[in-house]
Amino acid sequence: MIREEPEKPIVVGIGLMARDGRYLIRQRPPGSAMAGVWEFPGGKCEPGETPEQATVRECHEETGLATIAGRLRRRLVHRYPHAWVELFYFDCTTADPAAEPRPETGFRWVEVQELLTLTFPGANEPILEELSNEAGRTTDPT
Ligand SMILES: Nc1nc2c([nH]c(=O)n2[C@@H]2O[C@H](COP(=O)(O)OP(=O)(O)OP(=O)(O)O)[C@@H](O)[C@H]2O)c(=O)[nH]1
């Protein structure tokens, strides 16, 4: 089978949902590309949607949490064997500061130190490094 190269990457919005130095993550569901790998909530833009809108919608759909997108932390382009993606990572918070993700979604709050021990999609590497540096700065009293 000949597969045609797409002309443009698939645009994806990703939410770095933060609370008390922890981030909301889950393992990618069975049957999805990279099943079992950990991920932040997010997904592809629908037609006419901005990456920020897609982030807020996907975070809400996937976790059940009303989401507020803050600054765009990073935009990067990455080629996986399964897809060519343009990823927009937004710092996010939950609209209700005490709300929890629906348990059946598998999302949980994880400290940055633990994030570093888990396997994420390759494109996330610079983000994880940045979160780790920031966490180091907050906890280091010197
Ligand atoms: N959700 C999410 N996707 C990520 C992350 N890092 C990363 O490279 N991606 C990539 O971004 C793309 C997101 O696609 P997806 O399959 O989750 O999107 P979706 O929810 O719209 O999928 P669907 O087509 O099954 O509805 C995948 O290629 C995934 O590998 C991450 O931290 N979270």
Backbone and ligand atoms as CSV (ligand in chain L), in Angstrom:
chain,resi,resn,atom,element,x,y,z
A,1,MET,N,N,0.843,-1.193,0.000
A,1,MET,CA,C,0.000,0.000,0.000
A,1,MET,C,C,0.886,1.254,0.000
A,2,ILE,N,N,0.551,2.222,-0.843
A,2,ILE,CA,C,1.312,3.473,-0.847
A,2,ILE,C,C,0.548,4.487,0.004
A,3,ARG,N,N,1.283,5.031,1.001
A,3,ARG,CA,C,0.622,6.038,1.830
A,3,ARG,C,C,1.114,7.412,1.435
A,4,GLU,N,N,0.209,8.330,1.125
A,4,GLU,CA,C,0.637,9.670,0.731
A,4,GLU,C,C,1.071,10.454,1.953
A,5,GLU,N,N,2.171,11.219,1.810
A,5,GLU,CA,C,2.632,12.107,2.877
A,5,GLU,C,C,1.632,13.241,3.071
A,6,PRO,N,N,1.176,13.513,4.282
A,6,PRO,CA,C,0.306,14.681,4.459
A,6,PRO,C,C,1.108,15.964,4.203
A,7,GLU,N,N,0.424,17.024,3.809
A,7,GLU,CA,C,1.122,18.293,3.531
A,7,GLU,C,C,1.410,19.063,4.803
A,8,LYS,N,N,0.562,18.844,5.795
A,8,LYS,CA,C,0.705,19.614,7.037
A,8,LYS,C,C,0.604,18.665,8.229
A,9,PRO,N,N,1.260,19.019,9.331
A,9,PRO,CA,C,1.103,18.180,10.524
A,9,PRO,C,C,-0.312,18.297,11.101
A,10,ILE,N,N,-0.700,17.301,11.882
A,10,ILE,CA,C,-1.980,17.345,12.604
A,10,ILE,C,C,-1.794,18.257,13.817
A,11,VAL,N,N,-2.698,19.218,13.983
A,11,VAL,CA,C,-2.558,20.179,15.091
A,11,VAL,C,C,-3.235,19.619,16.344
A,12,VAL,N,N,-2.492,19.633,17.433
A,12,VAL,CA,C,-2.946,19.028,18.693
A,12,VAL,C,C,-2.804,20.051,19.828
A,13,GLY,N,N,-3.802,20.108,20.697
A,13,GLY,CA,C,-3.717,20.952,21.895
A,13,GLY,C,C,-3.551,20.074,23.120
A,14,ILE,N,N,-2.620,20.435,23.988
A,14,ILE,CA,C,-2.340,19.627,25.186
A,14,ILE,C,C,-2.420,20.516,26.422
A,15,GLY,N,N,-3.075,20.001,27.471
A,15,GLY,CA,C,-3.248,20.777,28.702
A,15,GLY,C,C,-2.319,20.293,29.801
A,16,LEU,N,N,-1.484,21.207,30.309
A,16,LEU,CA,C,-0.645,20.887,31.473
A,16,LEU,C,C,-1.438,21.376,32.679
A,17,MET,N,N,-2.318,20.499,33.152
A,17,MET,CA,C,-3.247,20.860,34.236
A,17,MET,C,C,-2.490,20.749,35.547
A,18,ALA,N,N,-2.254,21.897,36.170
A,18,ALA,CA,C,-1.403,21.916,37.361
A,18,ALA,C,C,-2.211,22.225,38.608
A,19,ARG,N,N,-1.818,21.579,39.708
A,19,ARG,CA,C,-2.383,21.899,41.034
A,19,ARG,C,C,-1.373,21.504,42.105
A,20,ASP,N,N,-0.973,22.463,42.910
A,20,ASP,CA,C,-0.030,22.215,44.017
A,20,ASP,C,C,1.218,21.454,43.550
A,21,GLY,N,N,1.769,21.851,42.430
A,21,GLY,CA,C,3.004,21.223,41.947
A,21,GLY,C,C,2.806,19.850,41.332
A,22,ARG,N,N,1.565,19.454,41.140
A,22,ARG,CA,C,1.305,18.155,40.505
A,22,ARG,C,C,0.575,18.366,39.181
A,23,TYR,N,N,0.644,17.360,38.320
A,23,TYR,CA,C,0.041,17.459,36.984
A,23,TYR,C,C,-0.869,16.261,36.742
A,24,LEU,N,N,-1.882,16.513,35.929
A,24,LEU,CA,C,-2.879,15.481,35.656
A,24,LEU,C,C,-2.437,14.641,34.454
A,25,ILE,N,N,-2.274,13.342,34.668
A,25,ILE,CA,C,-1.863,12.449,33.573
A,25,ILE,C,C,-2.611,11.122,33.655
A,26,ARG,N,N,-2.566,10.385,32.548
A,26,ARG,CA,C,-3.087,9.010,32.531
A,26,ARG,C,C,-2.307,8.215,31.492
A,27,GLN,N,N,-2.537,6.896,31.482
A,27,GLN,CA,C,-1.915,6.060,30.463
A,27,GLN,C,C,-2.814,6.041,29.236
A,28,ARG,N,N,-2.203,6.117,28.047
A,28,ARG,CA,C,-3.002,6.103,26.823
A,28,ARG,C,C,-3.771,4.790,26.747
A,29,PRO,N,N,-5.051,4.885,26.351
A,29,PRO,CA,C,-5.912,3.706,26.402
A,29,PRO,C,C,-5.512,2.618,25.409
A,30,PRO,N,N,-5.841,1.345,25.734
A,30,PRO,CA,C,-5.563,0.251,24.809
A,30,PRO,C,C,-6.209,0.549,23.462
A,31,GLY,N,N,-5.506,0.205,22.386
A,31,GLY,CA,C,-6.070,0.416,21.048
A,31,GLY,C,C,-5.653,1.744,20.444
A,32,SER,N,N,-5.164,2.703,21.273
A,32,SER,CA,C,-4.709,3.981,20.715
A,32,SER,C,C,-3.235,3.829,20.329
A,33,ALA,N,N,-2.750,4.785,19.515
A,33,ALA,CA,C,-1.318,4.799,19.197
A,33,ALA,C,C,-0.559,4.988,20.512
A,34,MET,N,N,0.514,4.242,20.684
A,34,MET,CA,C,1.348,4.324,21.900
A,34,MET,C,C,0.556,3.969,23.166
A,35,ALA,N,N,-0.287,2.954,23.070
A,35,ALA,CA,C,-1.079,2.517,24.227
A,35,ALA,C,C,-0.148,2.223,25.411
A,36,GLY,N,N,-0.571,2.627,26.602
A,36,GLY,CA,C,0.202,2.341,27.816
A,36,GLY,C,C,1.171,3.449,28.171
A,37,VAL,N,N,1.535,4.278,27.177
A,37,VAL,CA,C,2.433,5.402,27.445
A,37,VAL,C,C,1.626,6.480,28.184
A,38,TRP,N,N,2.287,7.209,29.100
A,38,TRP,CA,C,1.575,8.235,29.878
A,38,TRP,C,C,1.388,9.495,29.047
A,39,GLU,N,N,0.343,10.246,29.331
A,39,GLU,CA,C,0.082,11.470,28.558
A,39,GLU,C,C,-0.636,12.502,29.418
A,40,PHE,N,N,-0.496,13.748,28.985
A,40,PHE,CA,C,-1.317,14.831,29.509
A,40,PHE,C,C,-2.625,14.817,28.721
A,41,PRO,N,N,-3.699,15.385,29.267
A,41,PRO,CA,C,-4.937,15.416,28.481
A,41,PRO,C,C,-4.766,16.307,27.253
A,42,GLY,N,N,-5.433,15.939,26.175
A,42,GLY,CA,C,-5.343,16.747,24.960
A,42,GLY,C,C,-5.797,15.946,23.760
A,43,GLY,N,N,-5.758,16.572,22.592
A,43,GLY,CA,C,-6.156,15.884,21.371
A,43,GLY,C,C,-6.176,16.826,20.189
A,44,LYS,N,N,-6.630,16.261,19.081
A,44,LYS,CA,C,-6.562,16.988,17.802
A,44,LYS,C,C,-7.590,18.109,17.733
A,45,CYS,N,N,-7.215,19.175,17.022
A,45,CYS,CA,C,-8.151,20.277,16.762
A,45,CYS,C,C,-9.234,19.807,15.816
A,46,GLU,N,N,-10.444,20.203,16.109
A,46,GLU,CA,C,-11.534,19.988,15.159
A,46,GLU,C,C,-11.518,21.145,14.160
A,47,PRO,N,N,-12.169,20.973,12.999
A,47,PRO,CA,C,-12.142,22.052,12.008
A,47,PRO,C,C,-12.627,23.373,12.602
A,48,GLY,N,N,-11.878,24.440,12.346
A,48,GLY,CA,C,-12.264,25.782,12.805
A,48,GLY,C,C,-11.871,26.088,14.238
A,49,GLU,N,N,-11.278,25.118,14.913
A,49,GLU,CA,C,-10.936,25.302,16.322
A,49,GLU,C,C,-9.479,25.768,16.458
A,50,THR,N,N,-9.219,26.654,17.420
A,50,THR,CA,C,-7.826,27.029,17.702
A,50,THR,C,C,-7.226,25.960,18.626
A,51,PRO,N,N,-5.894,25.891,18.691
A,51,PRO,CA,C,-5.282,24.925,19.615
A,51,PRO,C,C,-5.732,25.142,21.061
A,52,GLU,N,N,-5.921,26.402,21.447
A,52,GLU,CA,C,-6.366,26.688,22.820
A,52,GLU,C,C,-7.777,26.144,23.052
A,53,GLN,N,N,-8.661,26.348,22.080
A,53,GLN,CA,C,-10.035,25.835,22.214
A,53,GLN,C,C,-10.029,24.300,22.271
A,54,ALA,N,N,-9.190,23.697,21.428
A,54,ALA,CA,C,-9.115,22.223,21.422
A,54,ALA,C,C,-8.609,21.712,22.772
A,55,THR,N,N,-7.667,22.439,23.350
A,55,THR,CA,C,-7.111,22.033,24.653
A,55,THR,C,C,-8.197,22.046,25.722
A,56,VAL,N,N,-8.938,23.141,25.768
A,56,VAL,CA,C,-9.995,23.279,26.787
A,56,VAL,C,C,-11.060,22.199,26.573
A,57,ARG,N,N,-11.468,21.982,25.329
A,57,ARG,CA,C,-12.505,20.969,25.033
A,57,ARG,C,C,-12.018,19.566,25.380
A,58,GLU,N,N,-10.799,19.222,24.925
A,58,GLU,CA,C,-10.287,17.865,25.162
A,58,GLU,C,C,-10.063,17.612,26.657
A,59,CYS,N,N,-9.541,18.619,27.356
A,59,CYS,CA,C,-9.310,18.441,28.799
A,59,CYS,C,C,-10.647,18.170,29.489
A,60,HIS,N,N,-11.667,18.904,29.079
A,60,HIS,CA,C,-12.979,18.719,29.692
A,60,HIS,C,C,-13.542,17.344,29.329
A,61,GLU,N,N,-13.487,16.990,28.037
A,61,GLU,CA,C,-14.036,15.696,27.596
A,61,GLU,C,C,-13.317,14.529,28.273
A,62,GLU,N,N,-11.999,14.638,28.359
A,62,GLU,CA,C,-11.232,13.489,28.842
A,62,GLU,C,C,-11.238,13.337,30.355
A,63,THR,N,N,-11.292,14.470,31.073
A,63,THR,CA,C,-11.183,14.385,32.539
A,63,THR,C,C,-12.506,14.646,33.246
A,64,GLY,N,N,-13.423,15.353,32.549
A,64,GLY,CA,C,-14.669,15.774,33.186
A,64,GLY,C,C,-14.525,17.110,33.906
A,65,LEU,N,N,-13.336,17.725,33.826
A,65,LEU,CA,C,-13.080,18.959,34.572
A,65,LEU,C,C,-13.209,20.195,33.680
A,66,ALA,N,N,-13.984,21.178,34.131
A,66,ALA,CA,C,-14.012,22.462,33.433
A,66,ALA,C,C,-12.609,23.057,33.537
A,67,THR,N,N,-12.072,23.482,32.389
A,67,THR,CA,C,-10.648,23.813,32.291
A,67,THR,C,C,-10.433,25.245,31.839
A,68,ILE,N,N,-9.436,25.892,32.435
A,68,ILE,CA,C,-9.053,27.244,32.017
A,68,ILE,C,C,-7.636,27.162,31.441
A,69,ALA,N,N,-7.496,27.609,30.185
A,69,ALA,CA,C,-6.166,27.603,29.564
A,69,ALA,C,C,-5.463,28.914,29.888
A,70,GLY,N,N,-4.209,28.806,30.301
A,70,GLY,CA,C,-3.379,29.985,30.558
A,70,GLY,C,C,-2.430,30.197,29.390
A,71,ARG,N,N,-1.152,30.412,29.703
A,71,ARG,CA,C,-0.224,30.760,28.625
A,71,ARG,C,C,0.162,29.543,27.782
A,72,LEU,N,N,0.458,29.848,26.534
A,72,LEU,CA,C,1.025,28.817,25.651
A,72,LEU,C,C,2.476,28.642,26.076
A,73,ARG,N,N,2.790,27.462,26.619
A,73,ARG,CA,C,4.130,27.233,27.132
A,73,ARG,C,C,5.102,26.894,26.004
A,74,ARG,N,N,4.631,26.103,25.063
A,74,ARG,CA,C,5.532,25.684,23.983
A,74,ARG,C,C,4.746,25.167,22.795
A,75,ARG,N,N,5.303,25.379,21.618
A,75,ARG,CA,C,4.752,24.812,20.383
A,75,ARG,C,C,5.890,24.045,19.742
A,76,LEU,N,N,5.629,22.802,19.372
A,76,LEU,CA,C,6.689,22.067,18.673
A,76,LEU,C,C,6.108,21.088,17.669
A,77,VAL,N,N,6.941,20.773,16.689
A,77,VAL,CA,C,6.522,19.843,15.642
A,77,VAL,C,C,7.311,18.556,15.837
A,78,HIS,N,N,6.627,17.410,15.705
A,78,HIS,CA,C,7.281,16.117,15.959
A,78,HIS,C,C,6.752,15.074,14.977
A,79,ARG,N,N,7.651,14.215,14.526
A,79,ARG,CA,C,7.230,13.131,13.632
A,79,ARG,C,C,7.285,11.804,14.379
A,80,TYR,N,N,6.131,11.170,14.528
A,80,TYR,CA,C,6.058,9.801,15.055
A,80,TYR,C,C,5.879,8.873,13.862
A,81,PRO,N,N,6.142,7.564,14.042
A,81,PRO,CA,C,5.843,6.633,12.940
A,81,PRO,C,C,4.354,6.694,12.576
A,82,HIS,N,N,3.477,6.947,13.573
A,82,HIS,CA,C,2.036,6.929,13.297
A,82,HIS,C,C,1.501,8.281,12.858
A,83,ALA,N,N,2.229,9.368,13.084
A,83,ALA,CA,C,1.672,10.688,12.764
A,83,ALA,C,C,2.734,11.779,12.803
A,84,TRP,N,N,2.462,12.842,12.055
A,84,TRP,CA,C,3.275,14.069,12.062
A,84,TRP,C,C,2.413,15.103,12.775
A,85,VAL,N,N,2.886,15.594,13.903
A,85,VAL,CA,C,2.015,16.429,14.744
A,85,VAL,C,C,2.657,17.774,15.072
A,86,GLU,N,N,1.809,18.783,15.197
A,86,GLU,CA,C,2.216,20.087,15.710
A,86,GLU,C,C,1.526,20.226,17.057
A,87,LEU,N,N,2.306,20.288,18.116
A,87,LEU,CA,C,1.768,20.210,19.472
A,87,LEU,C,C,1.824,21.582,20.143
A,88,PHE,N,N,0.712,21.994,20.698
A,88,PHE,CA,C,0.628,23.254,21.447
A,88,PHE,C,C,0.361,22.892,22.904
A,89,TYR,N,N,1.325,23.202,23.782
A,89,TYR,CA,C,1.188,22.871,25.208
A,89,TYR,C,C,0.765,24.132,25.963
A,90,PHE,N,N,-0.390,24.071,26.614
A,90,PHE,CA,C,-0.886,25.210,27.395
A,90,PHE,C,C,-0.830,24.887,28.888
A,91,ASP,N,N,-0.393,25.872,29.688
A,91,ASP,CA,C,-0.532,25.760,31.139
A,91,ASP,C,C,-2.016,25.910,31.445
A,92,CYS,N,N,-2.565,24.987,32.224
A,92,CYS,CA,C,-4.010,25.000,32.497
A,92,CYS,C,C,-4.286,24.831,33.983
A,93,THR,N,N,-5.487,25.270,34.372
A,93,THR,CA,C,-5.974,25.031,35.729
A,93,THR,C,C,-7.426,24.569,35.634
A,94,THR,N,N,-7.926,24.016,36.733
A,94,THR,CA,C,-9.333,23.636,36.749
A,94,THR,C,C,-10.136,24.855,37.208
A,95,ALA,N,N,-11.311,25.037,36.604
A,95,ALA,CA,C,-12.144,26.195,36.959
A,95,ALA,C,C,-12.498,26.143,38.446
A,96,ASP,N,N,-12.824,24.949,38.919
A,96,ASP,CA,C,-13.087,24.745,40.355
A,96,ASP,C,C,-11.792,24.211,40.970
A,97,PRO,N,N,-11.158,24.971,41.859
A,97,PRO,CA,C,-9.839,24.568,42.354
A,97,PRO,C,C,-9.836,23.277,43.166
A,98,ALA,N,N,-11.030,22.782,43.550
A,98,ALA,CA,C,-11.065,21.544,44.349
A,98,ALA,C,C,-11.617,20.357,43.555
A,99,ALA,N,N,-12.043,20.574,42.319
A,99,ALA,CA,C,-12.686,19.498,41.556
A,99,ALA,C,C,-11.683,18.405,41.201
A,100,GLU,N,N,-12.180,17.166,41.139
A,100,GLU,CA,C,-11.325,16.031,40.820
A,100,GLU,C,C,-11.760,15.411,39.491
A,101,PRO,N,N,-10.828,14.770,38.768
A,101,PRO,CA,C,-11.220,14.113,37.519
A,101,PRO,C,C,-12.164,12.944,37.797
A,102,ARG,N,N,-13.029,12.625,36.832
A,102,ARG,CA,C,-13.905,11.451,37.006
A,102,ARG,C,C,-13.016,10.221,37.167
A,103,PRO,N,N,-13.254,9.380,38.199
A,103,PRO,CA,C,-12.350,8.257,38.478
A,103,PRO,C,C,-12.176,7.312,37.279
A,104,GLU,N,N,-13.262,7.091,36.519
A,104,GLU,CA,C,-13.169,6.111,35.421
A,104,GLU,C,C,-12.262,6.580,34.277
A,105,THR,N,N,-11.858,7.863,34.291
A,105,THR,CA,C,-11.003,8.356,33.209
A,105,THR,C,C,-9.557,7.902,33.372
A,106,GLY,N,N,-9.189,7.502,34.592
A,106,GLY,CA,C,-7.814,7.059,34.844
A,106,GLY,C,C,-6.839,8.201,35.082
A,107,PHE,N,N,-7.313,9.450,35.018
A,107,PHE,CA,C,-6.402,10.579,35.256
A,107,PHE,C,C,-6.097,10.697,36.735
A,108,ARG,N,N,-4.824,11.010,37.041
A,108,ARG,CA,C,-4.463,11.269,38.438
A,108,ARG,C,C,-3.397,12.357,38.513
A,109,TRP,N,N,-3.335,12.981,39.694
A,109,TRP,CA,C,-2.370,14.060,39.925
A,109,TRP,C,C,-1.034,13.431,40.297
A,110,VAL,N,N,0.025,13.850,39.603
A,110,VAL,CA,C,1.337,13.238,39.833
A,110,VAL,C,C,2.395,14.332,39.994
A,111,GLU,N,N,3.251,14.148,41.001
A,111,GLU,CA,C,4.339,15.097,41.270
A,111,GLU,C,C,5.351,15.060,40.123
A,112,VAL,N,N,6.036,16.175,39.932
A,112,VAL,CA,C,6.988,16.263,38.820
A,112,VAL,C,C,8.079,15.184,38.940
A,113,GLN,N,N,8.572,14.933,40.169
A,113,GLN,CA,C,9.618,13.912,40.344
A,113,GLN,C,C,9.158,12.550,39.822
A,114,GLU,N,N,7.867,12.241,40.027
A,114,GLU,CA,C,7.340,10.954,39.538
A,114,GLU,C,C,7.145,10.977,38.026
A,115,LEU,N,N,6.752,12.140,37.492
A,115,LEU,CA,C,6.583,12.241,36.032
A,115,LEU,C,C,7.858,11.800,35.327
A,116,LEU,N,N,8.999,12.161,35.954
A,116,LEU,CA,C,10.290,11.900,35.310
A,116,LEU,C,C,10.618,10.415,35.251
A,117,THR,N,N,9.907,9.591,36.034
A,117,THR,CA,C,10.181,8.144,36.042
A,117,THR,C,C,9.263,7.405,35.065
A,118,LEU,N,N,8.330,8.099,34.441
A,118,LEU,CA,C,7.324,7.448,33.588
A,118,LEU,C,C,7.652,7.657,32.106
A,119,THR,N,N,7.089,6.785,31.267
A,119,THR,CA,C,7.318,6.903,29.826
A,119,THR,C,C,6.215,7.729,29.185
A,120,PHE,N,N,6.619,8.839,28.536
A,120,PHE,CA,C,5.713,9.733,27.813
A,120,PHE,C,C,6.046,9.665,26.322
A,121,PRO,N,N,5.151,10.165,25.455
A,121,PRO,CA,C,5.512,10.272,24.038
A,121,PRO,C,C,6.792,11.100,23.905
A,122,GLY,N,N,7.629,10.731,22.951
A,122,GLY,CA,C,8.947,11.359,22.800
A,122,GLY,C,C,8.902,12.875,22.723
A,123,ALA,N,N,7.884,13.422,22.092
A,123,ALA,CA,C,7.808,14.875,21.911
A,123,ALA,C,C,7.739,15.608,23.243
A,124,ASN,N,N,7.305,14.942,24.300
A,124,ASN,CA,C,7.113,15.618,25.596
A,124,ASN,C,C,8.419,15.893,26.342
A,125,GLU,N,N,9.525,15.342,25.844
A,125,GLU,CA,C,10.776,15.429,26.593
A,125,GLU,C,C,11.155,16.853,27.039
A,126,PRO,N,N,11.174,17.831,26.124
A,126,PRO,CA,C,11.561,19.184,26.573
A,126,PRO,C,C,10.604,19.772,27.606
A,127,ILE,N,N,9.339,19.394,27.531
A,127,ILE,CA,C,8.354,19.890,28.502
A,127,ILE,C,C,8.673,19.322,29.881
A,128,LEU,N,N,8.945,18.015,29.910
A,128,LEU,CA,C,9.223,17.373,31.202
A,128,LEU,C,C,10.481,17.964,31.827
A,129,GLU,N,N,11.461,18.242,30.975
A,129,GLU,CA,C,12.699,18.831,31.476
A,129,GLU,C,C,12.419,20.219,32.067
A,130,GLU,N,N,11.588,20.970,31.371
A,130,GLU,CA,C,11.259,22.317,31.841
A,130,GLU,C,C,10.492,22.263,33.166
A,131,LEU,N,N,9.525,21.356,33.267
A,131,LEU,CA,C,8.743,21.238,34.511
A,131,LEU,C,C,9.663,20.834,35.658
A,132,SER,N,N,10.616,19.953,35.358
A,132,SER,CA,C,11.551,19.497,36.382
A,132,SER,C,C,12.431,20.658,36.853
A,133,ASN,N,N,12.918,21.464,35.916
A,133,ASN,CA,C,13.743,22.629,36.293
A,133,ASN,C,C,12.954,23.595,37.148
A,134,GLU,N,N,11.704,23.817,36.775
A,134,GLU,CA,C,10.867,24.751,37.537
A,134,GLU,C,C,10.617,24.221,38.946
A,135,ALA,N,N,10.335,22.915,39.052
A,135,ALA,CA,C,10.074,22.309,40.371
A,135,ALA,C,C,11.321,22.422,41.235
A,136,GLY,N,N,12.491,22.224,40.631
A,136,GLY,CA,C,13.763,22.345,41.358
A,136,GLY,C,C,13.930,23.743,41.915
A,137,ARG,N,N,13.563,24.729,41.091
A,137,ARG,CA,C,13.712,26.131,41.529
A,137,ARG,C,C,12.787,26.454,42.703
A,138,THR,N,N,11.566,25.830,42.681
A,138,THR,CA,C,10.613,26.142,43.760
A,138,THR,C,C,11.021,25.493,45.072
A,139,THR,N,N,11.642,24.288,44.996
A,139,THR,CA,C,11.923,23.569,46.251
A,139,THR,C,C,13.319,23.895,46.796
A,140,ASP,N,N,14.207,24.432,45.924
A,140,ASP,CA,C,15.570,24.715,46.364
A,140,ASP,C,C,15.616,26.025,47.148
A,141,PRO,N,N,15.953,25.976,48.458
A,141,PRO,CA,C,15.920,27.206,49.265
A,141,PRO,C,C,17.103,28.136,48.963
A,142,THR,N,N,18.147,27.687,48.246
A,142,THR,CA,C,19.334,28.536,48.018
A,142,THR,C,C,19.085,29.526,46.885
L,1,LIG,N1,N,-3.066,13.806,24.569
L,1,LIG,C1,C,-1.770,13.872,24.377
L,1,LIG,N2,N,-1.255,13.660,23.130
L,1,LIG,C2,C,0.085,13.736,22.989
L,1,LIG,C3,C,0.946,14.033,24.079
L,1,LIG,N3,N,2.226,14.055,23.623
L,1,LIG,C4,C,2.194,13.773,22.302
L,1,LIG,O1,O,3.145,13.696,21.554
L,1,LIG,N4,N,0.878,13.568,21.907
L,1,LIG,C5,C,0.492,13.200,20.551
L,1,LIG,O2,O,-0.555,14.020,20.095
L,1,LIG,C6,C,-1.475,13.261,19.331
L,1,LIG,C7,C,-2.818,13.405,20.021
L,1,LIG,O3,O,-3.669,12.552,19.470
L,1,LIG,P1,P,-4.822,11.774,20.247
L,1,LIG,O4,O,-4.926,10.466,19.602
L,1,LIG,O5,O,-4.634,11.797,21.726
L,1,LIG,O6,O,-5.967,12.796,19.874
L,1,LIG,P2,P,-7.528,12.596,19.979
L,1,LIG,O7,O,-7.893,12.458,21.440
L,1,LIG,O8,O,-8.126,13.743,19.206
L,1,LIG,O9,O,-7.682,11.209,19.273
L,1,LIG,P3,P,-8.831,10.472,18.501
L,1,LIG,O10,O,-8.469,10.657,17.049
L,1,LIG,O11,O,-8.624,9.059,18.972
L,1,LIG,O12,O,-10.116,11.099,18.919
L,1,LIG,C8,C,-0.969,11.828,19.294
L,1,LIG,O13,O,-0.186,11.624,18.132
L,1,LIG,C9,C,-0.067,11.780,20.512
L,1,LIG,O14,O,0.961,10.859,20.357
L,1,LIG,C10,C,0.381,14.232,25.376
L,1,LIG,O15,O,1.058,14.478,26.379
L,1,LIG,N5,N,-0.966,14.141,25.451
